[in-house]
Amino acid sequence: MDGAIIEVCSGDTAFTIVPENEPVISIETIVQRIENSGFSCSLRSKFCHTFEGDFEMTLYPSGRLLVRAPDIETANQIAELHIGEWLAS
């Protein structure tokens, strides 16, 4: 995936999407974009934002996204959304 590194964690059921660069837009803008994609933000704090929907996700201020997904293909799809849409400036 161009623009990010995808790391496997938790026995192939969770993946961390690490952008090459920190976001240049506000975290609230990113949260709004994720919510507009059909996820609901269930926790908002200065440390992280968690989302529920088709997958559970946790967004960190650095732009790193932890995704609980069934497989790497799904994680790649989320990574494309994250880098291409949610973090886009």
N, C-alpha and C positions, 0 to 999 in steps of 0.2 A: 504494500500500500504506500503510495507516494505521499509524503507529508506527515507520516506517523509511523511509529513502531508499535506492533501489537505483541504484547507479552501474554503468555498463557500462565494462569495461576489457578489454584484450587482444583487440581485434578481435571483439567479440561472443561470445567463448567463455568469458569469466569475468565475474563480477558481484560487486560489493561491496555487502553489505547493512549499512547503517549505522543502528543503532537511534537513536531520538530521545533516549533516556535511557540512561545507563550501567546495567548490571545491578545489582540490589540483592541478588542471591543470589550464592553463591560460584561461582567458575569451575569447581570440581570438580563442583558440582551440575549446571551446564550441560553439562559433558562427559558426565556419567552419563546425562542425558536424551538427548543426541545418540546415545550408544551404545545406549540402549534403543530408539532409532528405527531401528536396524539398521546404523549406521556403526561402524567400529572406529577407535579413536584410535591412530595410528601414531607420533606424536611428542608428548611432553608436556614443556613447558618453561615458564619464567616469562614468556617472550616470546610464545608462541603454542602452540596445540594443532592438529595436523593430523589429518584423518579420511579414511578410505577407505571406499568403499561404492558406491552407484549414481553418486555424484559425489565428486570430491575437494573438501575444504573445509579452510579454515584459520580458526580462531577466535582472536581477540585479546582480551586482558584487558578492553578497552573495550566488548566485546560485538560489535564489528565482525566480520563473517563474509565471507570471500572464498570464492566458490563457482565451480567450473568446471562449467558447465552448457551444454547444447546451444542453449538459447534463453531469451528473457526470460520466457516463460510458466513454464518450469521454475524459473527463479530466483525468480519470484513465489511459487510453491508452497513453495519452501524458505524464503523470507522469512516466509510465513504460519506455518510450523512454528517458525521461529526466534523470532519475536516472540510468537506465541500460545501456544507450549508450552515451548520450551527456555529462554526468558528469563523466563517467567511467575513471579511471586513467590508 
